[in-house]
């Protein structure tokens, strides 16, 4: 009978890598202790692979080893904003030795206590929740049976585990740009009520509009979709006795801006000669619209990265806390904005043209 090969042990990996058994255990179990340098981590993985080392299942169970899987819940896969967030989360999870699994969570197909059970049963290590909204059933489950989780993009008040961006600054950035061009009646297409970033963006819009002394700053709400943007734009473009006609619109999402473009054209108006348009979130498609869309770029990729960092820290036993991504929103200038009444100007006056991705501020 052929002799069975000797199975590599933890101590064998430690000896070959020149580190302690404790260090090998930390590295192979995915712990990100700051005392373990990246080059040491890489050497341990290389030695383990070369020796064919496989952790003993019983030992892993006794040590409470993780699955190295995270579940990311997003409100809608057709929202391109969450594609970028998900990509940032996935890439960061891989860097830390985790796999990020994606699940869609929206009205009619809501995540429930099943996802909480996935963590309790050891099938995933924690939840990245980008779909929180008022009265979501998962929020009640988490309050009764807490498991490692963070909320990203959509904050939950007093949860103490929100990973967010400076959405208020996005409104200020858009308004400052339009105001500098000379617009004094600027409408805002907000997202649905009850959604934290939408409400924060709307409140910041109204505060800054008042500070700038705008003649009017009407707001209409709609879903973060093309249809939501079109409906809200039609409302804002309809003449009203209590205010002059709007000359510019700022939307809460790129999809809303696409819908608003349709509504503007339905009225026989032109962008930017009659109506200037600024969208929130900068994605590649914005540069290929007609005209190319001026946007406020948000740090979506960084948001996904920061959320994974926060969740992994929590899994490793650190107390949760709120995190705000430090990268500020920036204006990406393209051809959809111009000074009011710039008929026949052929594009964005004073913005250096309307092609490509333009400049950014």
C-alpha positions as CSV (number, residue, x, y, z in Angstrom):
1,X,0.0,0.0,0.0
2,X,1.3,3.4,-0.9
3,X,2.4,5.5,2.0
4,X,0.0,8.4,2.7
5,X,1.6,11.9,2.5
6,X,2.0,13.6,5.8
7,X,-0.4,16.5,6.2
8,X,1.2,19.9,6.7
9,X,0.6,21.3,10.1
10,X,0.3,24.9,11.4
11,X,3.7,24.6,13.0
12,X,5.2,23.6,9.6
13,X,3.8,26.7,8.0
14,X,5.1,28.8,10.9
15,X,8.6,27.3,10.7
16,X,8.9,27.8,6.9
17,X,7.5,31.3,7.1
18,X,9.7,32.3,10.0
19,X,6.8,33.4,12.2
20,X,4.9,32.1,15.3
21,X,2.0,29.7,15.2
22,X,-0.2,32.5,16.5
23,X,0.7,34.7,13.6
24,X,0.0,32.0,11.1
25,X,-3.4,31.4,12.7
26,X,-4.3,35.1,12.6
27,X,-3.4,35.4,9.0
28,X,-5.1,32.3,7.7
29,X,-8.2,33.1,9.7
30,X,-8.4,36.5,8.0
31,X,-7.7,38.7,11.0
32,X,-6.3,42.1,10.0
33,X,-4.3,42.9,13.1
34,X,-2.2,46.0,12.5
35,X,0.8,44.2,14.0
36,X,1.0,41.8,11.1
37,X,2.7,43.5,8.2
38,X,1.3,43.0,4.6
39,X,4.5,41.3,3.5
40,X,4.3,38.9,6.4
41,X,0.7,38.1,5.5
42,X,1.6,37.4,1.9
43,X,4.6,35.2,2.9
44,X,2.3,33.1,5.2
45,X,-0.2,32.5,2.4
46,X,2.5,31.6,0.0
47,X,4.1,29.1,2.3
48,X,0.7,27.6,3.2
49,X,-0.1,27.1,-0.4
50,X,3.3,25.6,-1.2
51,X,2.9,23.1,1.7
52,X,-0.7,22.4,0.8
53,X,-1.8,23.3,4.3
54,X,-5.5,23.1,5.0
55,X,-7.0,24.1,8.4
56,X,-8.5,21.2,10.3
57,X,-12.3,21.7,10.3
58,X,-12.6,20.7,13.9
59,X,-10.0,23.2,15.0
60,X,-11.7,25.9,12.9
61,X,-15.0,25.2,14.6
62,X,-13.4,25.3,18.1
63,X,-11.7,28.6,17.2
64,X,-15.0,30.1,16.0
65,X,-13.5,30.6,12.6
66,X,-15.4,32.8,10.2
67,X,-16.9,32.0,6.8
68,X,-15.1,35.1,5.3
69,X,-18.3,36.0,3.6
70,X,-20.2,39.3,3.8
71,X,-23.8,40.0,2.6
72,X,-24.4,43.3,0.9
73,X,-28.1,44.4,0.6
74,X,-28.8,47.0,-2.0
75,X,-32.2,48.6,-2.8
76,X,-32.2,48.0,-6.5
77,X,-29.8,46.4,-9.0
78,X,-31.0,48.8,-11.7
79,X,-29.7,51.8,-9.8
80,X,-26.2,52.4,-11.2
81,X,-25.1,54.2,-8.0
82,X,-25.1,50.8,-6.2
83,X,-23.0,49.2,-8.9
84,X,-20.1,51.5,-8.0
85,X,-20.7,51.1,-4.3
86,X,-20.9,47.3,-4.6
87,X,-17.7,47.2,-6.7
88,X,-15.8,49.2,-4.0
89,X,-17.1,46.8,-1.3
90,X,-16.2,43.7,-3.3
91,X,-12.7,44.8,-4.0
92,X,-12.0,45.8,-0.4
93,X,-13.5,42.6,0.9
94,X,-11.2,40.6,-1.4
95,X,-8.2,42.6,-0.1
96,X,-9.1,41.6,3.4
97,X,-9.7,37.9,2.5
98,X,-13.5,38.1,2.4
99,X,-16.1,37.4,-0.3
100,X,-18.9,40.0,-0.7
101,X,-22.3,38.5,-1.7
102,X,-24.9,40.7,-3.3
103,X,-28.7,40.7,-2.6
104,X,-31.5,42.9,-3.9
105,X,-33.7,44.3,-1.2
106,X,-36.7,46.4,-2.3
107,X,-40.5,46.8,-1.7
108,X,-42.2,43.5,-2.5
109,X,-38.9,41.6,-2.1
110,X,-37.7,42.8,1.3
111,X,-34.8,41.3,3.2
112,X,-36.2,39.8,6.4
113,X,-34.9,37.9,9.5
114,X,-33.6,35.3,7.1
115,X,-30.5,37.5,6.6
116,X,-30.0,37.9,10.3
117,X,-30.2,34.1,10.6
118,X,-27.5,33.8,7.9
119,X,-25.1,35.5,10.4
120,X,-26.3,33.7,13.5
121,X,-26.0,30.3,11.7
122,X,-22.4,31.1,10.6
123,X,-23.2,31.2,6.9
124,X,-22.0,34.8,6.6
125,X,-20.0,36.9,9.0
126,X,-21.9,40.2,8.8
127,X,-24.3,42.4,6.8
128,X,-23.7,45.5,4.8
129,X,-27.1,47.2,4.5
130,X,-27.5,49.9,1.9
131,X,-31.3,49.5,1.7
132,X,-32.4,50.7,5.1
133,X,-35.7,52.7,5.1
134,X,-38.5,53.5,7.6
135,X,-40.3,50.4,9.0
136,X,-38.0,47.9,7.2
137,X,-38.6,44.5,8.9
138,X,-34.9,43.8,9.1
139,X,-34.4,46.8,11.4
140,X,-36.7,45.3,14.1
141,X,-34.9,42.0,13.8
142,X,-31.5,43.5,14.2
143,X,-32.7,45.5,17.3
144,X,-33.8,42.3,19.0
145,X,-31.0,40.0,17.8
146,X,-28.0,42.1,16.9
147,X,-25.4,40.6,14.6
148,X,-22.4,42.4,13.0
149,X,-23.7,44.9,10.6
150,X,-23.3,48.4,9.2
151,X,-25.6,50.8,7.3
152,X,-24.1,52.4,4.3
153,X,-25.4,55.4,2.3
154,X,-28.8,55.2,4.0
155,X,-28.2,56.0,7.6
156,X,-30.4,54.8,10.5
157,X,-30.7,57.4,13.2
158,X,-29.0,56.6,16.5
159,X,-27.7,53.2,15.3
160,X,-24.1,54.2,15.8
161,X,-23.0,52.2,12.8
162,X,-23.7,54.4,9.8
163,X,-21.2,54.7,6.9
164,X,-22.1,57.8,4.9
165,X,-20.9,60.6,2.6
166,X,-21.3,64.4,2.9
167,X,-24.5,64.5,0.9
168,X,-25.3,68.0,2.2
169,X,-22.1,69.3,0.5
170,X,-23.4,67.9,-2.8
171,X,-26.3,70.3,-2.8
172,X,-24.1,73.2,-1.9
173,X,-21.7,72.3,-4.7
174,X,-24.5,72.2,-7.3
175,X,-26.2,75.4,-6.1
176,X,-22.9,77.3,-6.0
177,X,-22.3,76.4,-9.6
178,X,-25.7,77.3,-10.9
179,X,-25.8,80.5,-8.8
180,X,-22.4,81.6,-10.2
181,X,-23.8,81.2,-13.7
182,X,-26.6,83.6,-12.8
183,X,-29.6,81.3,-12.0
184,X,-31.9,82.6,-9.4
185,X,-34.9,80.2,-9.7
186,X,-33.5,76.7,-9.2
187,X,-35.6,73.6,-8.7
188,X,-34.5,70.4,-6.9
189,X,-35.7,66.9,-7.7
190,X,-35.4,65.1,-4.4
191,X,-35.7,61.4,-3.7
192,X,-38.5,59.7,-1.8
193,X,-39.4,61.0,1.7
194,X,-38.0,59.0,4.6
195,X,-34.8,58.1,2.8
196,X,-32.0,59.7,4.9
197,X,-29.6,60.9,2.1
198,X,-32.5,62.3,0.1
199,X,-33.8,64.3,3.0
200,X,-30.4,65.5,4.0
201,X,-29.7,66.6,0.4
202,X,-33.1,68.4,0.2
203,X,-32.7,70.1,3.6
204,X,-29.2,71.3,2.6
205,X,-30.6,72.5,-0.8
206,X,-33.2,74.6,0.9
207,X,-30.8,76.0,3.6
208,X,-28.2,77.0,1.0
209,X,-30.8,78.4,-1.4
210,X,-32.0,80.7,1.4
211,X,-28.4,81.7,2.2
212,X,-27.8,82.6,-1.5
213,X,-31.0,84.6,-1.5
214,X,-32.6,82.8,-4.5
215,X,-35.8,84.1,-5.8
216,X,-37.3,80.6,-5.6
217,X,-36.1,77.1,-4.8
218,X,-39.0,74.7,-5.4
219,X,-38.7,71.0,-4.6
220,X,-40.5,68.0,-6.0
221,X,-39.9,64.4,-4.9
222,X,-39.7,61.2,-7.0
223,X,-38.2,57.8,-7.0
224,X,-34.5,57.4,-7.8
225,X,-35.5,56.3,-11.3
226,X,-36.0,57.8,-14.8
227,X,-39.7,57.9,-14.3
228,X,-39.4,59.5,-10.9
229,X,-37.2,62.2,-12.4
230,X,-39.5,62.8,-15.3
231,X,-42.6,63.2,-13.1
232,X,-40.9,65.5,-10.7
233,X,-39.4,67.6,-13.6
234,X,-42.9,68.0,-15.2
235,X,-44.2,69.3,-11.8
236,X,-41.3,71.8,-11.5
237,X,-41.6,73.0,-15.1
238,X,-45.3,73.7,-14.8
239,X,-45.9,77.4,-14.5
240,X,-47.0,78.5,-10.9
241,X,-48.5,81.8,-9.8
242,X,-46.4,82.0,-6.7
243,X,-43.0,81.8,-8.5
244,X,-41.2,82.6,-11.7
245,X,-40.3,79.8,-14.2
246,X,-37.4,77.7,-13.1
247,X,-34.2,78.1,-15.2
248,X,-32.2,75.2,-13.7
249,X,-32.8,71.8,-12.1
250,X,-30.6,69.7,-9.7
251,X,-31.5,66.1,-9.3
252,X,-30.8,63.6,-6.6
253,X,-29.6,60.8,-8.9
254,X,-28.3,60.3,-12.4
255,X,-31.4,58.3,-13.4
256,X,-33.6,61.2,-12.3
257,X,-31.5,63.5,-14.5
258,X,-32.1,61.2,-17.5
259,X,-35.9,61.3,-16.8
260,X,-35.8,65.1,-16.3
261,X,-34.1,65.4,-19.7
262,X,-37.1,63.7,-21.3
263,X,-39.5,66.0,-19.5
264,X,-37.6,69.1,-20.6
265,X,-37.6,68.0,-24.2
266,X,-41.4,67.2,-24.0
267,X,-41.9,70.9,-23.2
268,X,-40.0,72.0,-26.3
269,X,-37.2,73.3,-24.1
270,X,-33.5,72.9,-24.7
271,X,-30.6,72.0,-22.4
272,X,-28.8,74.2,-21.5
273,X,-30.1,77.1,-23.5
274,X,-33.5,77.1,-21.7
275,X,-32.9,74.9,-18.7
276,X,-29.6,74.0,-17.1
277,X,-29.4,70.5,-15.6
278,X,-27.1,69.1,-12.9
279,X,-27.3,65.4,-11.8
280,X,-26.1,63.8,-8.6
281,X,-23.5,61.0,-8.9
282,X,-21.0,60.8,-11.8
283,X,-21.0,57.7,-13.9
284,X,-19.6,57.1,-17.4
285,X,-23.0,57.3,-19.1
286,X,-23.2,61.0,-18.0
287,X,-20.5,61.9,-20.5
288,X,-22.4,60.3,-23.4
289,X,-25.8,62.0,-23.0
290,X,-26.9,64.8,-25.3
291,X,-25.7,67.2,-24.1
292,X,-23.1,65.6,-21.8
293,X,-24.4,66.0,-18.2
294,X,-22.8,68.2,-15.6
295,X,-22.8,66.2,-12.3
296,X,-21.7,66.2,-8.7
297,X,-19.4,63.2,-8.3
298,X,-19.8,61.4,-5.0
299,X,-17.2,59.1,-3.5
300,X,-19.2,55.9,-4.1
301,X,-16.3,53.5,-4.5
302,X,-14.8,54.9,-1.3
303,X,-18.1,54.4,0.5
304,X,-18.2,50.7,-0.3
305,X,-14.6,50.4,0.8
306,X,-15.2,52.2,4.1
307,X,-18.3,50.1,4.9
308,X,-16.3,46.8,4.5
309,X,-13.5,48.2,6.7
310,X,-16.1,49.2,9.4
311,X,-17.8,45.8,9.3
312,X,-14.7,43.7,9.4
313,X,-13.5,45.8,12.4
314,X,-16.8,45.0,14.1
315,X,-16.5,41.3,13.3
316,X,-13.0,41.3,14.9
317,X,-14.5,42.7,18.1
318,X,-14.1,46.4,17.8
319,X,-17.0,48.6,18.9
320,X,-19.1,50.0,16.0
321,X,-19.2,53.7,15.2
322,X,-20.4,56.1,12.6
323,X,-18.0,56.8,9.7
324,X,-18.2,59.7,7.2
325,X,-16.1,59.2,4.1
326,X,-13.7,62.2,4.0
327,X,-13.6,62.6,0.3
328,X,-15.8,65.6,-0.6
329,X,-18.2,65.8,-3.6
330,X,-16.7,67.5,-6.7
331,X,-18.3,69.2,-9.6
332,X,-17.7,67.6,-13.0
333,X,-18.4,70.2,-15.7
334,X,-19.9,69.2,-19.0
335,X,-22.4,70.7,-21.4
336,X,-25.7,70.7,-19.6
337,X,-25.3,74.0,-17.7
338,X,-25.0,77.6,-19.0
339,X,-26.0,81.0,-17.8
340,X,-29.8,81.6,-18.0
341,X,-31.1,82.9,-21.4
342,X,-28.0,81.7,-23.3
343,X,-30.1,81.0,-26.4
344,X,-28.1,80.3,-29.5
345,X,-24.8,80.0,-27.5
346,X,-24.4,76.4,-28.6
347,X,-23.5,75.0,-25.2
348,X,-22.1,75.7,-21.8
349,X,-21.0,79.3,-21.9
350,X,-17.8,80.0,-19.9
351,X,-17.3,76.3,-19.0
352,X,-14.6,75.5,-21.5
353,X,-16.8,73.5,-23.9
354,X,-19.1,70.6,-23.5
355,X,-17.2,67.5,-24.5
356,X,-15.9,64.5,-22.6
357,X,-15.7,64.5,-18.8
358,X,-14.8,68.1,-18.6
359,X,-13.0,69.6,-15.7
360,X,-13.7,69.0,-12.1
361,X,-13.7,71.1,-9.0
